[in-house]
Amino acid sequence: MAGRNGRTVRDLRRANRTAVLQRLYFDGPLSRFELGPATGLSSGSVSNVVADLVADGLVEEAGSVDSDGGRPRTLLRVAPGSGHMIGVDVGETRVRVELFDLTLTELARAERPLTPQRYEVEVIVDHIRHGIAEVLDAAGLAPERLLGVGIGVPGIVERTPDRGAVVHGQTIGWDAVPLEALLRTGSPLPDTVPYFIDNGAKTLGQAEMWFGAGRGARNAVVVLFGSGVGASLVTPDADQGRAVEWGHLTVRVRGRRCRCGALGCLEAYAGAESLLARWREEGGRVPDGTDEETALTAMLAAAYPPGDGEPDPVALALLEETAEYLGAGLSDLINLFQPERILIGGWAGLALGSRFLPAVRRHALSYALRHPAGKVTVGLGRLGPDAVTVGAAILPLADFFARGGRRPDPVPESPLPAWRTALQERAPR
């Protein structure tokens, strides 16, 4: 039965389970007594919800603490082995697949390198399929026990009713690639295990907001600085994050040609691929036969040699110019969205790190309007190179929590009659 606000008893129970699970997940272990004020639920509701979650194997005891003059209070926590997720990072240098338990402890991983500037769809799909099978086998986990597989990809992700998630990755040559449908063909997973596919910058942002440097912020921008650049915007209206194609903001009219085909994009000046190309064009000694990460490390060593070594003036000048382009690009995000925090992550952002950050911060604040610039902090992400993979695994986890810790119901072959639907709504959960 639906109440005046349209919510059914089933909706209310699901919301209560979600509230308890999330508080235990982020703040646990907690006692039943502490869960009341933390969730806003009555003591009776907390007891009922906890009993359900314990019976479902999602919550377990985790010791006890003394109370004021009474019996010790039992602490509760989310049971790590009660659910498993896979996170996949389709990067521009490799495909990384990781298996996690419910507390996002890594259980197994697989990596497949990609040929530079070649992103054949079938090759990447094959890497994902085999990587999923490999990590499941390494952990001895049955595929049907997965809550889902989250995948971070470069490009815009469109959700369609007939083909599932479709990827428009203009910079990597993907034009309306039905990635979800391709993965389902020959998949090692049963149809009951869902795929959650989203932009890699958004999954990076998801990870940093849940567990990293963005935790506690209501408005933030998380920047993915790798071969190219992208960003995820987090606001109260988009608390799960929203990917923005920030790398294709025009920073120079009739400037360098970007991988997307346009002229003067930020990515044509600030992405690691373009940075290394510009160093090569200026006579820099880019190591032959190496991947971008190794080449960028060599450029950094040339610009900032250890000890009293003489810096390479070309490498140093290009890095300083790149810092200004990035700062100018960040100023647009500051003016448009007025975030509390801007976090820079991605393998290139982390490689450039604290040496590069002060110049980026200085340029960002100098180009931005004074009022929003005075309220923002610019820093580095905290989660390291696995942040995109962790964020991808959070996608099925967030869905699981939103369902109150229940797996999706199987889709019926035909619509249920109204009387059966009504009975299901009233059934105890």
N, C-alpha and C positions, 0 to 999 in steps of 0.2 A: 504494500500500500504506500502511495506517495503522500508526503506531507504537503503543507501549504507552499513550501519552497521547491516542490517538485522532487525532493530527495526521498528515496525509499529507505526502508529499514536496512536493506542490503547495502545501499550506498553509505549509510551511517556506520555500519559495522566495518565496511571496507576502510572508511576514513579513519576510524579509531585504530584499526590494525596498522594502517600506514603511519599514523602519528606515533604509536608506540615503537614500531620498528625503526623509524628514522631517528628518534631520540636515543634509543639504545645503540644504534649504529654510529652516530656521530659523537655522543656524549657518554656512552656506557663504559664500564658496567654501572648500572643504576639499580636501586632497590624499588620495590613497588611504591613505597612511600614517596620517593623522589620523582617517580614517573607522573604522579598526579599533577603537581604544579608545572612540571616540564611540558606536559601535553595539554593541560587544561581539562583533563577528564576527572570524573569522580573516582573515589577509591573503589567503588563497586565496578565501574566500567573498566578500570585498570585491571582489577583481579580477573574479570571475565576475559578480557582481551589477552592477558598474559597466559591464562590457562589454555586458550585456543592456540596461541603461538607455540607454547611448550608442547602441546599435543601434536602439533604439526611438525615438530622438530626444528622450528626456526629459531627458538630461543632456548637457552640453557642456563643453569646456575653457574655462577662464577665466584664462589666464596661468600663471605659474609662480613658485615661491619657491625661494631657495637652501636647500640642505640642509647638514648638518654634514659637510663633507668629501666629499660624494658629488655625483651629478648633481642638477640642479634638479628639484624635485618639481612635477608638473603639478597645478594647481588645477582643481577641478570645481565646477559649479553646475547648478541646475535650469534648463533652457532655457525662457525666458519664453514663447516662441511655441508651445510643445508642447501647450498646452491652453488652453481659454477657458471662462469661466463667466459667467453673468448673475446679478446680485443685484437683488432687487425689494423695496422698502420700501412696503408698503401702510400708509401713515400715516393720520392723522386729518385732515390738511390737504392732502395730495398723495400721488400715486403716483410713486415715483422708480424708474427702471430704469437699471442701469449694466452695461456690459460690461467684463470684466477679462481680462487674460492670466493665465498660471499663477502669476505672482508678484504678482498682485492690483494690477497697474498699470492704472488706468482707461483704456479705449480710447474709449469713447463713453457718453453718457448721454441720457436723455429724462425729462421731468417733465410730469405732468398735475395741475393743481390740482383739488381736490375742493370741492364746495359745502359750506359749514359745516353739520355735523350731518345730512348726507345721504350715506348709504353704499349706494346702489343696487348690488346685486350685479352686474347686467349692465354697468353703467357701469364698475365697477372691473375686471371681467374684460376688457372692451374696452380699457381703458387699458393693462392688462398686455400683451395680445396686440399692440396697436399699438406699444407701447414696445419690446417685444422685436424686432419687425420693424424698427423705426427704428434701434436701435443696431447691429443686424447689418448693415443697409444702409450705415450711416455708416462702419463699419469694413471693409466689403467682405468679410465673413466668411460662409462657407456655414453654414447652420443645423446640419448634421450634424457639424460640427467641435466643437460645444459638449459639454462634459462634463456639463452640466446647468444647470438654472435653480433658484436658491434664492429663496424668497419668505418674508418676514417679515410676519405679519398680527396684528391685535389679536384676542385671544380664545384659546380652548382648541382645539388641533388634535388630532383623533382620526383614526387610520389604520384604514381599513376594507378588507376584502379585495375588495369589489366596486366601491366608488366612489373608492378612493384616499383622499387627505387630505380630511377634512370639518371645517369650521370652525364652532365654537360661539362666536359673538361677541355675547354678550348686550347689551353696552353700545352696540353699533352696529346692533343689530336683526338680526343674522345668526343664524338658528336652523338648525343642521345643514346648512350650505351646502356642497355637494359641489364645492369650489373646483377641485380637481385635474381632476375629470371635465369641468367646465365649460370649463376652459382647454384641454383636449384637443380639444374640439369647435371646429373652425375654427382650430386652432393653426397658427402659421407654422413649427412645429417637427415633425420626424419623430418617430414613436413611440419611436425608439431613444434620444432625449434625455430623461432623467428630470427630473421636478419634485421638489423638496425643499421642503416647506411646513412652517413652524413659527412659533411665537409670536415676535413682534417683540422682546420683552425677551430671549428666549433668543438670537436672532441678534446683538443688541447685546452680550450677555455673551460670545458666542463670539468676536466681533471684539476686545473688550477683553482677553480672556484670551490670545488668540494674539499680538496685536500691540500692545496698549495698556497701560493702567495695571495690569491684572491679571496680566500675564505673570510667571511664577515662583511665583504663589500656588497653594496646594493647595486652600484653602477660601476662597471669595469669594462675595459677593453683588453683582450688577450691577443697578442700578436704572434703569429707563426712566421719566423724568419728562417727559411731554408733555401732550397734552390730558387724558389720564388718567395713571395710574401703574401700573407693573408691575415685576417683578423676575425675575432669573434666578439660580438657586442652583447653584454649581459646587463639587463635593466629589470626593474620590477615587473614590467610588462612582458619581458622575455627572459624569465629566470633560468631557463635551460640553455640560453645563449642563442644568438642568431649570427650566422656567418655572413660577412660582408666582403665583397671582392675589392678590398682596399688596395691590393697590389696593382689594380688597373685604373687607379686614379691618375689623371693626367697631371704630371708635374713639370713637363716641359713641352711647349707647343712645337710641333715638327721636330721632336727629339729622336732619340734612338728607337729603333723598331723593337717592340716587345715580342715575346714568344706568342702572344695572342694575335699578333698581326697589326696592332695599332701602334701609333707613334707616341713616344714620350711618357709611357706608363712608369709609375714608381718602380715596378718590378724590373724594368729595363735598366735601372740604375742601382737598385738596392738589393735585388736577389743575389744569392751566392753565385749562381750561374753567370749572370751578367757581370758581376764584380770580377770574377776570374777572367771572363772574356775581355774586359777592358784592360786588365793587367797584362794579358797576353798581347793585346793590340799595342800597348805602350812599351813593349819590349821586355816585360816581366818574364822571369824564368819559371814558368808553370811546369811542375814535374810531369813528364810524359807517362801515359799509361796508368794514371792514378785516378781514384774517384774524387768527387768534389770535396769531400771532407778532408782528405789528405792534402789536396791542393790548397784549400783554404788555410789549413794549418801551416803549410809552407809559406803562404803569403803573410800570415801573421808573424811568423818567425823572421821573415825578411824585413817587415816594417818595424818590428819591435825586437831586435836581436838581444840575446842575453848578454849581461856584462857590459863591457864598453864597446861592443861591436857597432859598426857604422850602419844606420838604418838605410834600407832601400828607399830613396826619395819618392820613386814612382808609387810603390806599394803604400807608403805612408800617406801620400797625397790622395790616392784613390780611397783609402779607408776613411780619411777625414772628410772627403767629399760625400762618401756614402753615408756617413753619420749625419751630415747636414740634410741629405735627401730624406733619410728616415725621420729625422726630427721634424722636417717640414711636413712630411706625410702625417706624423703623429699630431701635429698642430691642427690639422683639419679634423681629426677625430676628436680632439679636445674641444674645438669650437662647435662642432656639430652635436656632440653627445654629452659633453660636460661630465666625463667619468670621474669617479673618485680615484681610481687606480688604472694605470696602464702597465701591463706585464709583457715582457719580451721573452719568448721561448722559441722552440725549434732548434735543430742542431746547429745552425749557423749562428743564431742569436746567442746560444749558450757558449759556442766556441769563441765568439768575439768577447762575450762576457763583460766583466767589470772594467776591463781596459777601455772598451768601446762605449760603455753606457754613459759616462759623464758627458761626453760630447753630444750624444743623441739627446740626452735630457736637456742640455743647455740650448740646443737648437730648437727642440720642441717648445720649450717655454718662451723662447724669444720670438718665435713666429706666431704663437697663439695669442688670443685676446687675454688681457691681464686678469680679468675676473675668473674665468674658468681655469686659467693656468695656475692661479694661486691656490686652487683647491685640489689639484691632481698630484699624485706621486707617480713617478716612472721608475720601475724596477725590473728585475729579472724574475722569471718563473723559477720555482723551487723543485720541480719534479723531474728534471733531467730529461734525457733523450727518450725515455719510455712514456712521456706524458700523453702523447697522442694515443698510444695503445691503451693506456689506463683509461683515458677519457672515452675511448670507443667501448671498452668493457662496461663503463658506467651507463651507457645507453640502455642495454637490457636490464641492468640493475635498477635504474630509475623507473623503468616500466614495471618491474616486479614490485617495487615498493608502492607505486601508484595503484596497483591492483590489490594492495593489502597483503602482499606476500603470497599471492595465489598465481598459479600459472594460468595462461589464457585457456578459456574453455574451447574445446573442439568446435569448429564451425559446422553447424548442422547442414545436412544435404538439402533440406528444404525448410522453409520457415515453420517454426513451431506454432501450433494453434494458440490463440490468445489465452485460453483457460490454462494451458500448460505453462505459458510464460508467467502468468499471474501467480501460479503455485510456486514456481521457481523463485520469484521475487520474495515470497513469504517464507521460504524454507530457511531453517536456521543455518547459519554459516559460522 
